[in-house]
């Protein structure tokens, strides 16, 4: 069996003792990882709109010209949320990355560089003095963020970097940043190896256009510019780990960057939108004939549709998508868009929340058209890693209830078959329709009132005294009702209920809170 390959996010992270840790598999295990590693997925190739042709000859570097002053080193202190004991403040840590000036007191970097930040300091290559900065906008789904200096006067004379286009294959690019190995600015060269639709490892669930380069992109390079002809053609953000792939790094291309910048023009980030439907290629002639496509290599079959998605009330399984915004969809899911063949999802990627698209499709051999308003698919977010959020919980009589999400699953390493099934099939089996926010009994803090209840931990809560639990607020509401002498908690796929005598449980609750130094017995979210 071939060795597994993982992405590593190219942020430089420091342990509590000041050691530098490279976030590669099986390293620095004594410090809790800040970021999730994601195995590579094989996805259809995406062709991109080429930038003006650039010579592969070496590009000159003049560090004394001042052109690099806009590339800054970013030092970050972070507080990693504690999902095992969610009432605690979290675990302090820190890291280092890169950013660059794109406008007046506007520095672009990666979201993972500044996620969970409590303090941000930036330095230029010619000024060792650290300057406090703050996050202005952050987009975890495309791993980009805008930060600004709290006192902009120190950066008024810096020249912003300009954006170029998408570089062509086999053309040279330069990665600039502050990676591991020194304190001064670093420059590495490489060529564009591949332009593709790839997973973004920051959230573990999002995929966008990405460009593969063979320039050395190492921890600390994150957020730094990748240049061609003196213009920014990408932002360094992740690479391969392991011994199999060497000098394989990825950058976020200009179309993704410009979409992010366009989205925040109104002062807030609205996230990516999604059709929330999967497709299946129609390459078998008999299948094409049965579906009524009449050949021609046009049309993909709808394999699944999410009811809460943008096309949930329009498309059905078995429909054949013929075109999107009058762009014919080929039978392998590609479209001719901006002069190049690319994944049909790229059309949707260029849109924003509230925008519309026109879809032409076949249903039972009859052509139909519909206009769809695009929106974010919220259940999808639950499967991805989240940041800059306080963990939510409810504690009662030593029982700890938390909403199921990826952060929780990773922190508790839950192996219960029912919980794993719900998490793994949350979308495919449409479990979010009945239970939008599954709640897990994650822990039983030992006390005489809850003796023998520990085996119930790591189970999904189904009902509390007859109240169906669809969200964490339902738990809080059900426990607050005092019309019954006993509290009966039924767990999903568990035949025996968990039962507490209310009078004893309420008497034990303050004692347990004091014993385990829990200041607040619940946090269900900001009001």
C-alpha positions as CSV (number, residue, x, y, z in Angstrom):
1,X,0.0,0.0,0.0
2,X,1.3,3.4,-0.9
3,X,2.1,5.8,2.0
4,X,-0.7,8.3,2.8
5,X,-0.2,11.9,1.7
6,X,-1.5,14.8,3.8
7,X,-1.6,18.5,3.4
8,X,0.2,20.6,5.9
9,X,-0.7,24.2,6.3
10,X,2.4,26.4,6.0
11,X,2.1,28.2,9.2
12,X,5.0,28.2,11.7
13,X,3.7,27.2,15.2
14,X,5.4,27.6,18.5
15,X,4.9,25.4,21.5
16,X,4.5,26.5,25.0
17,X,8.3,26.1,25.6
18,X,9.1,28.2,22.6
19,X,10.0,25.3,20.4
20,X,9.3,25.5,16.7
21,X,7.0,22.8,15.5
22,X,6.5,21.9,11.8
23,X,3.0,20.7,11.4
24,X,3.7,17.4,9.7
25,X,2.1,14.1,10.5
26,X,3.3,12.4,13.7
27,X,5.4,15.4,14.8
28,X,5.2,17.6,17.9
29,X,2.6,15.3,19.4
30,X,3.0,16.9,22.9
31,X,1.2,20.0,21.6
32,X,-2.4,20.0,20.4
33,X,-2.5,20.6,16.7
34,X,-4.1,23.9,15.7
35,X,-5.1,22.8,12.2
36,X,-6.6,19.7,10.6
37,X,-4.7,17.6,8.1
38,X,-6.6,16.6,5.1
39,X,-5.9,13.7,2.8
40,X,-5.6,14.6,-0.9
41,X,-8.7,13.9,-3.0
42,X,-8.6,13.2,-6.7
43,X,-10.8,15.7,-8.5
44,X,-11.4,16.7,-12.2
45,X,-8.8,19.0,-13.7
46,X,-9.7,22.6,-14.1
47,X,-8.2,24.8,-16.9
48,X,-7.7,28.4,-16.0
49,X,-7.7,31.8,-17.9
50,X,-4.0,32.3,-18.7
51,X,-2.1,35.4,-17.6
52,X,0.1,37.1,-20.2
53,X,2.9,34.9,-21.2
54,X,5.9,35.1,-19.0
55,X,9.4,34.0,-19.8
56,X,10.7,31.1,-17.8
57,X,14.1,32.9,-17.4
58,X,15.0,33.8,-13.9
59,X,13.3,36.9,-12.6
60,X,15.7,39.5,-11.0
61,X,15.5,40.1,-7.3
62,X,16.5,43.5,-5.8
63,X,15.9,43.6,-2.1
64,X,17.2,47.1,-1.8
65,X,14.5,48.6,-4.1
66,X,11.9,48.8,-1.4
67,X,9.4,46.7,-3.5
68,X,9.5,44.0,-0.8
69,X,8.8,46.3,2.2
70,X,5.1,45.6,1.7
71,X,5.7,41.9,2.6
72,X,5.4,41.6,6.4
73,X,6.1,39.0,9.0
74,X,3.1,38.2,11.2
75,X,3.5,36.9,14.8
76,X,0.3,35.6,16.4
77,X,-0.7,34.6,19.9
78,X,-3.7,32.3,19.8
79,X,-6.1,30.7,22.3
80,X,-7.1,27.3,21.1
81,X,-10.7,26.5,22.2
82,X,-10.9,23.6,24.6
83,X,-13.7,21.3,23.4
84,X,-13.0,18.7,26.1
85,X,-13.6,21.2,28.9
86,X,-15.5,23.9,27.0
87,X,-16.0,26.1,30.1
88,X,-12.3,26.8,30.2
89,X,-10.7,29.6,28.3
90,X,-8.6,27.4,26.1
91,X,-4.9,26.6,25.5
92,X,-2.5,29.4,24.7
93,X,-0.2,28.9,21.7
94,X,1.3,30.9,18.9
95,X,2.6,31.0,15.4
96,X,4.2,32.9,12.6
97,X,3.2,33.6,9.0
98,X,3.5,36.2,6.2
99,X,1.2,38.9,4.8
100,X,1.5,41.7,2.2
101,X,0.1,45.1,1.6
102,X,-2.7,45.4,-1.0
103,X,-4.0,48.8,-0.2
104,X,-4.0,51.6,2.4
105,X,-3.3,49.8,5.7
106,X,-4.7,46.6,4.3
107,X,-2.6,43.4,4.6
108,X,-3.7,40.2,3.0
109,X,-2.8,36.9,4.6
110,X,-4.2,33.4,5.2
111,X,-7.1,32.8,7.6
112,X,-5.3,30.0,9.3
113,X,-2.4,32.4,10.1
114,X,-4.6,34.6,12.3
115,X,-7.4,32.1,13.4
116,X,-8.2,32.2,17.1
117,X,-5.8,35.1,17.5
118,X,-5.6,37.1,20.8
119,X,-2.7,39.3,19.6
120,X,-1.2,40.0,16.2
121,X,2.1,41.8,15.6
122,X,3.5,42.7,12.2
123,X,7.0,43.6,11.2
124,X,8.6,44.8,7.9
125,X,11.9,43.5,6.5
126,X,13.6,46.8,7.3
127,X,11.9,47.6,10.6
128,X,12.4,45.1,13.5
129,X,9.9,46.9,15.7
130,X,6.6,44.9,16.1
131,X,3.4,46.8,15.5
132,X,0.0,45.6,16.8
133,X,-2.6,44.7,14.2
134,X,-6.2,43.4,14.2
135,X,-8.4,41.3,11.9
136,X,-10.8,43.2,9.7
137,X,-12.2,40.4,7.6
138,X,-11.7,36.7,7.7
139,X,-12.9,33.9,5.3
140,X,-12.3,30.5,6.6
141,X,-13.9,28.7,3.6
142,X,-11.2,30.1,1.2
143,X,-8.4,30.6,3.8
144,X,-8.0,34.3,3.4
145,X,-8.0,37.3,5.8
146,X,-7.5,41.0,5.8
147,X,-5.7,42.6,8.8
148,X,-4.8,46.2,9.5
149,X,-2.2,47.9,11.7
150,X,-3.7,49.7,14.7
151,X,-1.4,52.6,14.1
152,X,-1.1,52.9,10.2
153,X,1.5,55.7,10.2
154,X,4.4,53.3,10.3
155,X,3.2,51.8,6.9
156,X,2.1,54.9,5.0
157,X,5.2,54.9,2.7
158,X,5.0,51.3,1.8
159,X,4.0,50.4,-1.8
160,X,1.1,47.9,-2.2
161,X,1.7,44.9,-4.4
162,X,-0.4,44.6,-7.6
163,X,-2.3,41.6,-8.7
164,X,-1.7,39.8,-12.0
165,X,-3.6,36.9,-13.6
166,X,-3.4,33.2,-13.6
167,X,0.1,32.0,-14.6
168,X,0.5,29.5,-17.4
169,X,1.9,26.0,-16.8
170,X,5.7,25.7,-16.8
171,X,6.3,29.4,-16.1
172,X,8.4,30.6,-13.2
173,X,7.0,32.0,-10.0
174,X,8.7,33.4,-6.9
175,X,7.4,32.7,-3.3
176,X,8.3,35.5,-0.9
177,X,7.9,35.2,2.9
178,X,9.3,34.5,6.3
179,X,9.5,30.7,6.6
180,X,11.4,28.6,9.1
181,X,15.2,28.9,9.1
182,X,15.8,32.5,9.8
183,X,14.3,35.9,10.7
184,X,14.9,37.8,7.4
185,X,12.7,37.7,4.3
186,X,13.1,34.6,2.1
187,X,12.7,34.1,-1.7
188,X,12.3,30.7,-3.4
189,X,11.7,29.9,-7.1
190,X,9.7,27.3,-8.9
191,X,7.5,26.6,-11.8
192,X,3.7,26.2,-12.1
193,X,3.0,22.5,-12.2
194,X,-0.8,22.2,-12.2
195,X,-3.9,24.3,-12.0
196,X,-6.8,22.3,-10.5
197,X,-9.8,22.3,-8.2
198,X,-8.4,21.2,-4.9
199,X,-9.4,20.7,-1.2
200,X,-8.5,23.6,1.1
201,X,-7.2,22.0,4.3
202,X,-8.1,24.9,6.7
203,X,-11.7,23.8,7.0
204,X,-11.3,20.2,5.7
205,X,-14.4,20.5,3.6
206,X,-14.0,23.3,1.1
207,X,-12.6,23.0,-2.4
208,X,-11.6,25.8,-4.7
209,X,-9.3,26.6,-7.6
210,X,-5.7,26.1,-6.5
211,X,-2.3,26.3,-8.3
212,X,0.5,23.7,-7.6
213,X,4.1,24.9,-7.7
214,X,7.4,23.3,-7.1
215,X,8.8,26.3,-5.2
216,X,9.7,25.5,-1.6
217,X,6.7,26.6,0.4
218,X,7.5,25.9,4.1
219,X,5.9,26.6,7.5
220,X,5.9,30.4,7.9
221,X,5.4,31.0,4.2
222,X,1.6,31.0,4.7
223,X,0.0,34.2,3.5
224,X,3.0,35.4,1.5
225,X,2.7,36.5,-2.1
226,X,3.7,34.3,-5.0
227,X,4.9,36.6,-7.8
228,X,5.4,36.5,-11.5
229,X,6.7,39.5,-13.5
230,X,6.5,41.6,-10.3
231,X,2.8,41.0,-9.8
232,X,1.0,38.8,-7.3
233,X,-0.4,35.6,-8.9
234,X,-1.2,33.8,-5.7
235,X,-1.0,33.5,-2.0
236,X,1.0,30.6,-0.5
237,X,-1.1,28.5,1.8
238,X,-0.4,24.7,2.0
239,X,1.8,21.9,0.8
240,X,2.4,18.2,0.9
241,X,3.8,16.4,4.0
242,X,5.5,13.1,4.0
243,X,8.5,11.6,2.2
244,X,6.7,10.8,-1.0
245,X,6.1,14.3,-2.4
246,X,8.9,16.9,-2.2
247,X,8.7,20.6,-3.1
248,X,5.0,20.4,-3.8
249,X,3.2,23.5,-2.6
250,X,-0.1,25.2,-3.4
251,X,-1.1,28.8,-3.8
252,X,-4.5,30.5,-3.8
253,X,-5.0,32.0,-7.3
254,X,-6.1,35.5,-8.1
255,X,-9.8,34.7,-9.0
256,X,-10.3,33.3,-5.5
257,X,-8.6,36.3,-4.0
258,X,-10.6,38.8,-6.0
259,X,-13.8,37.1,-5.2
260,X,-13.0,37.4,-1.5
261,X,-12.1,41.1,-1.9
262,X,-15.3,41.8,-3.8
263,X,-17.4,40.0,-1.2
264,X,-16.1,42.2,1.6
265,X,-16.8,45.5,-0.2
266,X,-20.0,45.9,1.7
267,X,-18.2,45.5,5.0
268,X,-18.9,41.9,5.7
269,X,-18.1,38.4,4.3
270,X,-21.1,36.4,3.1
271,X,-19.2,33.1,2.4
272,X,-19.3,30.9,-0.7
273,X,-22.5,29.7,-2.2
274,X,-23.2,26.2,-3.4
275,X,-25.7,24.4,-5.6
276,X,-25.7,21.6,-2.9
277,X,-26.1,18.9,-5.5
278,X,-23.8,16.2,-6.8
279,X,-23.5,15.0,-10.4
280,X,-22.6,11.8,-12.2
281,X,-21.0,11.7,-15.7
282,X,-23.0,10.4,-18.6
283,X,-20.4,8.6,-20.7
284,X,-22.2,5.4,-21.4
285,X,-24.1,5.6,-24.7
286,X,-27.0,3.4,-23.5
287,X,-27.3,5.6,-20.4
288,X,-27.3,8.8,-22.5
289,X,-30.0,7.3,-24.8
290,X,-32.1,6.3,-21.8
291,X,-31.9,9.7,-20.3
292,X,-32.9,11.4,-23.6
293,X,-29.7,13.4,-24.1
294,X,-29.5,12.3,-27.8
295,X,-25.7,12.1,-27.5
296,X,-23.5,15.0,-28.4
297,X,-21.5,14.8,-25.2
298,X,-23.7,17.3,-23.4
299,X,-25.3,16.8,-19.9
300,X,-24.5,15.3,-16.5
301,X,-26.9,13.4,-14.4
302,X,-28.0,14.7,-11.0
303,X,-26.8,12.1,-8.5
304,X,-28.0,13.8,-5.3
305,X,-29.8,17.0,-4.2
306,X,-29.8,18.5,-0.7
307,X,-33.3,19.7,0.2
308,X,-31.9,22.8,2.0
309,X,-29.6,23.7,-0.8
310,X,-29.9,26.3,-3.6
311,X,-31.5,23.8,-6.1
312,X,-33.3,21.7,-3.5
313,X,-36.7,22.8,-4.8
314,X,-35.7,22.7,-8.5
315,X,-33.7,19.6,-9.3
316,X,-34.4,15.9,-8.6
317,X,-32.2,12.9,-8.7
318,X,-32.1,11.6,-12.2
319,X,-32.4,15.0,-13.9
320,X,-29.8,15.9,-16.5
321,X,-28.2,19.3,-16.2
322,X,-27.7,20.7,-19.8
323,X,-26.3,24.2,-19.1
324,X,-25.6,26.8,-16.5
325,X,-26.1,30.4,-17.4
326,X,-26.2,29.3,-21.1
327,X,-22.8,27.5,-20.8
328,X,-23.3,23.9,-22.0
329,X,-22.3,21.3,-19.5
330,X,-20.3,18.5,-21.0
331,X,-21.0,14.9,-20.0
332,X,-18.0,14.9,-17.7
333,X,-19.1,18.0,-15.7
334,X,-16.9,20.5,-17.5
335,X,-18.0,23.7,-19.1
336,X,-16.4,26.1,-21.6
337,X,-16.0,29.2,-19.5
338,X,-14.0,32.3,-20.2
339,X,-12.4,30.5,-23.1
340,X,-11.2,27.4,-21.1
341,X,-12.7,24.1,-20.0
342,X,-13.3,24.0,-16.2
343,X,-15.5,22.4,-13.6
344,X,-19.0,23.6,-13.8
345,X,-18.9,24.5,-10.1
346,X,-16.4,27.3,-11.1
347,X,-19.4,29.3,-12.6
348,X,-21.1,29.1,-9.2
349,X,-17.8,29.9,-7.4
350,X,-17.8,33.3,-9.1
351,X,-21.2,34.2,-7.8
352,X,-22.3,35.7,-4.4
353,X,-25.1,35.1,-2.0
354,X,-28.3,36.4,-3.5
355,X,-27.1,36.1,-7.1
356,X,-29.1,34.0,-9.5
357,X,-28.1,31.5,-12.2
358,X,-30.1,30.0,-15.0
359,X,-30.2,26.2,-15.2
360,X,-31.4,24.2,-18.2
361,X,-32.1,20.5,-17.5
362,X,-33.9,17.4,-18.7
363,X,-36.6,15.6,-16.7
364,X,-38.1,12.5,-18.2
365,X,-36.9,13.6,-21.6
366,X,-38.4,17.0,-21.5
367,X,-36.3,20.2,-21.4
368,X,-37.0,22.6,-18.6
369,X,-35.4,25.8,-17.3
370,X,-35.3,27.5,-13.9
371,X,-33.7,30.5,-12.3
372,X,-32.1,29.7,-9.0
373,X,-31.1,32.1,-6.2
374,X,-27.8,31.0,-4.7
375,X,-27.2,30.7,-0.9
376,X,-24.9,29.2,1.5
377,X,-25.6,25.5,2.5
378,X,-25.3,25.7,6.3
379,X,-25.4,21.9,7.1
380,X,-22.3,21.5,5.1
381,X,-20.4,23.9,7.5
382,X,-21.0,21.5,10.5
383,X,-18.7,19.0,8.9
384,X,-15.8,21.4,8.7
385,X,-13.4,22.8,11.2
386,X,-14.5,26.1,12.8
387,X,-12.4,28.9,14.3
388,X,-12.8,32.1,16.3
389,X,-15.8,30.6,18.1
390,X,-16.3,29.8,21.8
391,X,-17.4,26.1,22.3
392,X,-21.0,25.8,23.3
393,X,-22.2,23.4,26.0
394,X,-24.7,22.7,28.8
395,X,-23.7,21.1,32.1
396,X,-26.3,19.6,34.5
397,X,-25.5,17.3,37.4
398,X,-22.2,16.4,35.9
399,X,-23.6,15.6,32.5
400,X,-21.9,17.6,29.7
401,X,-23.9,18.2,26.5
402,X,-22.3,19.6,23.3
403,X,-23.4,20.1,19.7
404,X,-21.7,17.7,17.2
405,X,-19.2,19.2,14.8
406,X,-15.8,18.4,13.5
407,X,-14.0,20.2,16.3
408,X,-15.8,18.1,18.9
409,X,-15.2,14.8,17.1
410,X,-11.5,15.5,16.8
411,X,-11.1,16.7,20.4
412,X,-13.0,13.8,22.0
413,X,-11.9,11.1,19.5
414,X,-15.4,9.7,19.6
415,X,-15.6,6.1,18.4
416,X,-19.3,5.3,19.2
417,X,-20.8,3.7,16.1
418,X,-24.0,5.7,16.2
419,X,-22.2,9.1,16.6
420,X,-19.8,8.2,13.8
421,X,-22.6,7.2,11.5
422,X,-24.5,10.4,12.1
423,X,-21.4,12.5,11.5
424,X,-20.3,10.6,8.4
425,X,-23.7,10.5,6.9
426,X,-25.1,13.8,8.0
427,X,-25.5,15.0,4.4
428,X,-25.7,11.9,2.4
429,X,-28.6,10.5,4.4
430,X,-30.2,13.9,5.0
431,X,-30.0,13.5,8.7
432,X,-29.9,17.3,9.2
433,X,-33.5,17.6,8.1
434,X,-34.8,15.8,11.3
435,X,-31.9,16.8,13.5
436,X,-30.3,20.1,12.4
437,X,-27.8,20.1,15.3
438,X,-27.2,16.7,16.9
439,X,-26.3,16.9,20.6
440,X,-23.7,14.6,22.1
441,X,-23.4,13.6,25.8
442,X,-19.7,14.0,25.8
443,X,-18.8,13.5,29.4
444,X,-20.0,12.5,32.8
445,X,-18.2,14.3,35.6
446,X,-18.1,11.7,38.4
447,X,-20.2,12.4,41.4
448,X,-22.4,10.2,43.7
449,X,-25.5,11.5,41.9
450,X,-24.4,10.2,38.5
451,X,-22.8,6.9,39.7
452,X,-22.7,4.2,37.0
453,X,-23.7,6.6,34.2
454,X,-20.2,7.0,32.6
455,X,-20.9,4.3,30.0
456,X,-23.6,6.6,28.5
457,X,-20.9,9.1,27.5
458,X,-20.3,9.7,23.7
459,X,-23.9,9.1,22.8
460,X,-26.3,11.2,20.8
461,X,-29.2,12.6,22.9
462,X,-32.6,11.8,21.4
463,X,-35.1,13.0,24.0
464,X,-35.2,14.5,27.4
465,X,-38.5,13.9,29.2
466,X,-40.3,13.5,25.9
467,X,-38.8,16.6,24.3
468,X,-37.2,15.8,21.0
469,X,-33.6,17.2,21.0
470,X,-32.8,18.9,17.7
471,X,-30.3,21.5,19.0
472,X,-28.4,22.4,22.1
473,X,-31.1,25.0,23.1
474,X,-33.6,22.1,23.3
475,X,-31.4,20.5,26.0
476,X,-31.4,23.7,28.0
477,X,-35.2,24.1,27.6
478,X,-36.0,20.5,28.5
479,X,-33.8,20.5,31.6
480,X,-35.4,23.7,32.8
481,X,-38.9,22.1,33.0
482,X,-39.6,21.0,36.5
483,X,-42.9,19.3,36.1
484,X,-41.6,15.8,36.5
485,X,-39.8,14.1,39.5
486,X,-37.4,12.3,37.3
487,X,-35.2,13.3,34.4
488,X,-35.3,10.7,31.7
489,X,-32.7,11.0,28.9
490,X,-33.1,8.8,25.9
491,X,-30.1,8.3,23.7
492,X,-30.1,7.4,20.0
493,X,-29.8,3.6,19.4
494,X,-29.5,3.0,23.2
495,X,-32.4,0.9,24.6
496,X,-31.9,1.8,28.3
497,X,-32.6,5.4,29.2
498,X,-30.4,7.5,31.6
499,X,-32.5,8.5,34.6
500,X,-31.8,11.0,37.4
501,X,-34.0,12.0,40.3
502,X,-34.5,15.7,39.8
503,X,-34.4,16.6,43.5
504,X,-31.0,14.9,44.0
505,X,-29.6,16.2,40.7
506,X,-30.5,19.8,41.4
507,X,-29.0,19.5,44.9
508,X,-25.8,18.0,43.5
509,X,-25.4,20.5,40.6
510,X,-23.8,23.4,42.6
511,X,-21.4,21.0,44.3
512,X,-20.3,19.5,41.0
513,X,-19.8,23.0,39.6
514,X,-17.6,24.0,42.5
515,X,-15.6,20.7,42.5
516,X,-14.7,21.0,38.8
517,X,-14.3,24.8,38.9
518,X,-17.0,25.5,36.3
519,X,-17.9,29.1,36.4
520,X,-20.9,28.9,34.1
521,X,-23.2,25.9,33.6
522,X,-24.1,26.7,30.0
523,X,-23.1,28.7,26.9
524,X,-25.5,28.0,24.0
525,X,-24.3,30.9,21.8
526,X,-24.5,34.7,21.5
527,X,-28.0,36.1,21.9
